[in-house]
C-alpha cells in the first residue's frame, strides 16, 4: 500500500467511522440503553440485598461494564463517553475493512460496501455471539481473558472461512471455508461456573435481540458509508 492509498484509506475510515459511530450511539439509545438501565436496577437491588444480609460492602459482578465506582452517572456525560468510544471503535473497524479491501484490490461503492459491512457483521458480531451472546449487567460470565481469546479466535476463523468461500474457486478450499467457522464452536466458548444473573430472563433475551439489531444496522451503515466515501475520494 502506497502512502497516498494509506492516506485515502485513513480518511475514508475516519469519515465512515465518525458517522457510523454516531449511528450506533443513536441506535443504542433507542434499543439497548433502556434495557441496560433496567438491568442495572435489578443488579443494584441484588447488591443492596446482599449487603443487608451479610454486612459485606456490595460489589459488582463481572459483566463487561465498569464497576459502580468508575461508571459515570446516567445522563449527558455517560452518553458522550459512549459516543466517543463508539466512534473510536467504528474507526478501528473501518480501518480493518479498508485493509481487507486493499488486500482484495477492490474498489467498493456504497452498494458493494453494504456486502463488506455484512461480512464484518458476521465476523465480528454474529459468529462470536453464537457462543458468547451479549450479556446485560448482573449476568454471570466466564473469566474475561478466556472470553477475549475465544472471541478473537472465532473472528479469525470466520473471516478466513468467508475469504475461502468467496475469493477462491477450488472446491477443496471452499469446503475448508465452510468448516473453519465451525471449529471454535466445536471447541466451545468459555462458560461461567454458574448461569443466570440478577436480571429476569425476558430482559436478558430482549437485550440479545436488541444487540443483534443494533449491530446489524451499525455494520451495514459502516460498510455502505465506507464504500460511498471510498468512491467519492476516488472521483
Order of alpha helices (4+ residues) and beta strands (2+ residues): alpha-alpha-alpha-alpha-alpha-alpha-alpha-alpha
